[in-house]
Every structure is written in structure tokens, then in C-alpha cells.
Amino acid sequence: MAPLNETFKKIREIKGISQIELAERMKKTQSAYARIELGKTKIDFETLERFANTFQMSIIDVITYPEKWGPLEGREEKEEPKVTLQIELNKAKKDQVLKLAFGENILEILNK
């Protein structure tokens, strides 16, 4: 899998959009966007989300580009694809995310 900054550049070029136009759509300056493609700026979740939305792609499809997420050819249908996402959050944010993901029954789920 290619680094995300290279993926951004490849998708942008395939879609035929200039850095200036993409930066405007993502509400960034051209120089700020150029630093992303050059790998001089880390890509945060908000930037990844805006990029995906600009091209009407899912975040996972941007991350796994050019592969489309889904069952691989030749894989038995019994096998479930496994994806692990690790995000560092402070305690307050972690509690918000858990409530959002699991609803108000979070204590029941965590105690199982």
C-alpha cells in the first residue's frame, strides 16, 4: 500500500484536478495542500475525510487505493475480511466515540 500522500496525488491527477482547485474544495491553501502531497504535513482525519468527500469516495477506499475494499478474488466466502483501526483519543473523546458507536448501553457491552 502506497503512503497516503502519494495516494492523494495519484487520485487527484487521475481525476484531472489541479492542486489549486482541490485545495479550494478542501478549504485549504494551495501551499498547505502541496505540503500534504509532498509528505511534509501529516494527514489528519478531517483532511482525509474532506479528500474522500471531494471525490465521493469512502475513507477506506482512499486508504486502500487502488484496491477497492471488499472480498478478494479467490477468497472463500466464509472468510470475513478483518480491519483494525487504531485511534488515540483522550478520555473525554474516547467516551464520546464509544457512546456514538455503541449507544447508551456502553457499560453493558464493556462488561461482557
Sequence and secondary structure as in RCSB ss.txt:
>XXXX:A:sequence
MAPLNETFKKIREIKGISQIELAERMKKTQSAYARIELGKTKIDFETLERFANTFQMSIIDVITYPEKWGPLEGR
EEKEEPKVTLQIELNKAKKDQVLKLAFGENILEILNK
>XXXX:A:secstr
   HHHHHHHHHHHHT  HHHHHHHTT  HHHHHHHHTTSS   HHHHHHHHHHTT  HHHHHHTTS SS  TT 
 TTS           HHHHHHHHHHHHGGGHHHHHH 
